[in-house]
């Protein structure tokens, strides 16, 4: 159960960092 939760957290973190990165790129363009 803990491993599943860790995987969920990793996916969520990646999604947020990708979203934030894309937002920064759009702002800088």
PyMOL Python script that loads the backbone (N, CA, C, O; Angstrom):
from pymol import cmd

cmd.read_pdbstr("""\
ATOM      1  N   UNK A   1       0.842  -1.204   0.000  1.00  0.00           N
ATOM      2  CA  UNK A   1       0.000   0.000   0.000  1.00  0.00           C
ATOM      3  C   UNK A   1       0.879   1.257   0.000  1.00  0.00           C
ATOM      4  O   UNK A   1       0.583   2.231  -0.692  1.00  0.00           O
ATOM      5  N   UNK A   2       1.952   1.223   0.776  1.00  0.00           N
ATOM      6  CA  UNK A   2       2.835   2.392   0.855  1.00  0.00           C
ATOM      7  C   UNK A   2       3.520   2.654  -0.489  1.00  0.00           C
ATOM      8  O   UNK A   2       3.707   3.803  -0.888  1.00  0.00           O
ATOM      9  N   UNK A   3       3.890   1.568  -1.182  1.00  0.00           N
ATOM     10  CA  UNK A   3       4.560   1.710  -2.484  1.00  0.00           C
ATOM     11  C   UNK A   3       3.604   2.344  -3.490  1.00  0.00           C
ATOM     12  O   UNK A   3       3.997   3.193  -4.290  1.00  0.00           O
ATOM     13  N   UNK A   4       2.340   1.917  -3.435  1.00  0.00           N
ATOM     14  CA  UNK A   4       1.330   2.457  -4.345  1.00  0.00           C
ATOM     15  C   UNK A   4       1.148   3.948  -4.080  1.00  0.00           C
ATOM     16  O   UNK A   4       1.041   4.748  -5.010  1.00  0.00           O
ATOM     17  N   UNK A   5       1.114   4.308  -2.803  1.00  0.00           N
ATOM     18  CA  UNK A   5       0.937   5.714  -2.433  1.00  0.00           C
ATOM     19  C   UNK A   5       2.146   6.538  -2.896  1.00  0.00           C
ATOM     20  O   UNK A   5       1.997   7.674  -3.345  1.00  0.00           O
ATOM     21  N   UNK A   6       3.343   5.951  -2.781  1.00  0.00           N
ATOM     22  CA  UNK A   6       4.555   6.645  -3.210  1.00  0.00           C
ATOM     23  C   UNK A   6       4.534   6.862  -4.721  1.00  0.00           C
ATOM     24  O   UNK A   6       4.935   7.919  -5.209  1.00  0.00           O
ATOM     25  N   UNK A   7       4.065   5.856  -5.454  1.00  0.00           N
ATOM     26  CA  UNK A   7       3.984   5.964  -6.917  1.00  0.00           C
ATOM     27  C   UNK A   7       2.983   7.050  -7.292  1.00  0.00           C
ATOM     28  O   UNK A   7       3.224   7.843  -8.202  1.00  0.00           O
ATOM     29  N   UNK A   8       1.861   7.077  -6.583  1.00  0.00           N
ATOM     30  CA  UNK A   8       0.839   8.101  -6.829  1.00  0.00           C
ATOM     31  C   UNK A   8       1.423   9.497  -6.601  1.00  0.00           C
ATOM     32  O   UNK A   8       1.190  10.418  -7.384  1.00  0.00           O
ATOM     33  N   UNK A   9       2.185   9.632  -5.512  1.00  0.00           N
ATOM     34  CA  UNK A   9       2.799  10.917  -5.191  1.00  0.00           C
ATOM     35  C   UNK A   9       3.788  11.333  -6.268  1.00  0.00           C
ATOM     36  O   UNK A   9       3.839  12.500  -6.658  1.00  0.00           O
ATOM     37  N   UNK A  10       4.576  10.371  -6.746  1.00  0.00           N
ATOM     38  CA  UNK A  10       5.575  10.661  -7.779  1.00  0.00           C
ATOM     39  C   UNK A  10       4.894  11.136  -9.057  1.00  0.00           C
ATOM     40  O   UNK A  10       5.339  12.098  -9.683  1.00  0.00           O
ATOM     41  N   UNK A  11       3.811  10.456  -9.442  1.00  0.00           N
ATOM     42  CA  UNK A  11       3.069  10.829 -10.652  1.00  0.00           C
ATOM     43  C   UNK A  11       2.475  12.226 -10.492  1.00  0.00           C
ATOM     44  O   UNK A  11       2.526  13.046 -11.408  1.00  0.00           O
ATOM     45  N   UNK A  12       1.909  12.481  -9.306  1.00  0.00           N
ATOM     46  CA  UNK A  12       1.298  13.781  -9.040  1.00  0.00           C
ATOM     47  C   UNK A  12       2.357  14.883  -9.106  1.00  0.00           C
ATOM     48  O   UNK A  12       2.133  15.946  -9.686  1.00  0.00           O
ATOM     49  N   UNK A  13       3.525  14.604  -8.496  1.00  0.00           N
ATOM     50  CA  UNK A  13       4.614  15.581  -8.483  1.00  0.00           C
ATOM     51  C   UNK A  13       5.098  15.861  -9.898  1.00  0.00           C
ATOM     52  O   UNK A  13       5.333  17.014 -10.260  1.00  0.00           O
ATOM     53  N   UNK A  14       5.250  14.803 -10.705  1.00  0.00           N
ATOM     54  CA  UNK A  14       5.701  14.969 -12.090  1.00  0.00           C
ATOM     55  C   UNK A  14       4.690  15.781 -12.886  1.00  0.00           C
ATOM     56  O   UNK A  14       5.058  16.641 -13.686  1.00  0.00           O
ATOM     57  N   UNK A  15       3.408  15.499 -12.658  1.00  0.00           N
ATOM     58  CA  UNK A  15       2.358  16.221 -13.375  1.00  0.00           C
ATOM     59  C   UNK A  15       2.430  17.707 -13.046  1.00  0.00           C
ATOM     60  O   UNK A  15       2.342  18.554 -13.935  1.00  0.00           O
ATOM     61  N   UNK A  16       2.591  18.018 -11.754  1.00  0.00           N
ATOM     62  CA  UNK A  16       2.640  19.419 -11.336  1.00  0.00           C
ATOM     63  C   UNK A  16       3.881  20.127 -11.849  1.00  0.00           C
ATOM     64  O   UNK A  16       3.809  21.282 -12.269  1.00  0.00           O
ATOM     65  N   UNK A  17       5.037  19.433 -11.817  1.00  0.00           N
ATOM     66  CA  UNK A  17       6.268  20.072 -12.287  1.00  0.00           C
ATOM     67  C   UNK A  17       6.197  20.301 -13.791  1.00  0.00           C
ATOM     68  O   UNK A  17       6.667  21.325 -14.287  1.00  0.00           O
ATOM     69  N   UNK A  18       5.611  19.352 -14.519  1.00  0.00           N
ATOM     70  CA  UNK A  18       5.468  19.506 -15.970  1.00  0.00           C
ATOM     71  C   UNK A  18       4.533  20.668 -16.274  1.00  0.00           C
ATOM     72  O   UNK A  18       4.798  21.461 -17.178  1.00  0.00           O
ATOM     73  N   UNK A  19       3.435  20.772 -15.519  1.00  0.00           N
ATOM     74  CA  UNK A  19       2.464  21.848 -15.714  1.00  0.00           C
ATOM     75  C   UNK A  19       3.117  23.200 -15.411  1.00  0.00           C
ATOM     76  O   UNK A  19       2.956  24.163 -16.161  1.00  0.00           O
ATOM     77  N   UNK A  20       3.854  23.253 -14.304  1.00  0.00           N
ATOM     78  CA  UNK A  20       4.524  24.489 -13.904  1.00  0.00           C
ATOM     79  C   UNK A  20       5.593  24.873 -14.923  1.00  0.00           C
ATOM     80  O   UNK A  20       5.735  26.044 -15.276  1.00  0.00           O
ATOM     81  N   UNK A  21       6.346  23.870 -15.393  1.00  0.00           N
ATOM     82  CA  UNK A  21       7.394  24.114 -16.387  1.00  0.00           C
ATOM     83  C   UNK A  21       6.797  24.657 -17.672  1.00  0.00           C
ATOM     84  O   UNK A  21       7.336  25.591 -18.265  1.00  0.00           O
ATOM     85  N   UNK A  22       5.683  24.075 -18.105  1.00  0.00           N
ATOM     86  CA  UNK A  22       5.026  24.522 -19.336  1.00  0.00           C
ATOM     87  C   UNK A  22       4.536  25.956 -19.161  1.00  0.00           C
ATOM     88  O   UNK A  22       4.641  26.766 -20.083  1.00  0.00           O
ATOM     89  N   UNK A  23       4.004  26.272 -17.988  1.00  0.00           N
ATOM     90  CA  UNK A  23       3.505  27.624 -17.716  1.00  0.00           C
ATOM     91  C   UNK A  23       4.659  28.627 -17.789  1.00  0.00           C
ATOM     92  O   UNK A  23       4.505  29.717 -18.340  1.00  0.00           O
ATOM     93  N   UNK A  24       5.809  28.254 -17.234  1.00  0.00           N
ATOM     94  CA  UNK A  24       6.976  29.142 -17.258  1.00  0.00           C
ATOM     95  C   UNK A  24       7.431  29.369 -18.690  1.00  0.00           C
ATOM     96  O   UNK A  24       7.745  30.494 -19.079  1.00  0.00           O
ATOM     97  N   UNK A  25       7.466  28.293 -19.474  1.00  0.00           N
ATOM     98  CA  UNK A  25       7.898  28.395 -20.873  1.00  0.00           C
ATOM     99  C   UNK A  25       6.965  29.323 -21.639  1.00  0.00           C
ATOM    100  O   UNK A  25       7.417  30.164 -22.416  1.00  0.00           O
ATOM    101  N   UNK A  26       5.663  29.170 -21.417  1.00  0.00           N
ATOM    102  CA  UNK A  26       4.675  30.010 -22.100  1.00  0.00           C
ATOM    103  C   UNK A  26       4.851  31.475 -21.686  1.00  0.00           C
ATOM    104  O   UNK A  26       4.742  32.380 -22.514  1.00  0.00           O
ATOM    105  N   UNK A  27       5.127  31.696 -20.392  1.00  0.00           N
ATOM    106  CA  UNK A  27       5.305  33.070 -19.910  1.00  0.00           C
ATOM    107  C   UNK A  27       6.549  33.708 -20.514  1.00  0.00           C
ATOM    108  O   UNK A  27       6.557  34.902 -20.813  1.00  0.00           O
ATOM    109  N   UNK A  28       7.605  32.907 -20.693  1.00  0.00           N
ATOM    110  CA  UNK A  28       8.864  33.444 -21.208  1.00  0.00           C
ATOM    111  C   UNK A  28       8.861  33.615 -22.720  1.00  0.00           C
ATOM    112  O   UNK A  28       9.728  34.304 -23.259  1.00  0.00           O
ATOM    113  N   UNK A  29       7.908  33.004 -23.416  1.00  0.00           N
ATOM    114  CA  UNK A  29       7.895  33.098 -24.882  1.00  0.00           C
ATOM    115  C   UNK A  29       7.438  34.476 -25.354  1.00  0.00           C
ATOM    116  O   UNK A  29       7.369  34.725 -26.558  1.00  0.00           O
TER     117      UNK A  29
END
""", "prot")
cmd.dss("prot")
cmd.show_as("cartoon", "prot")
cmd.util.cbc("prot")
cmd.orient("prot")
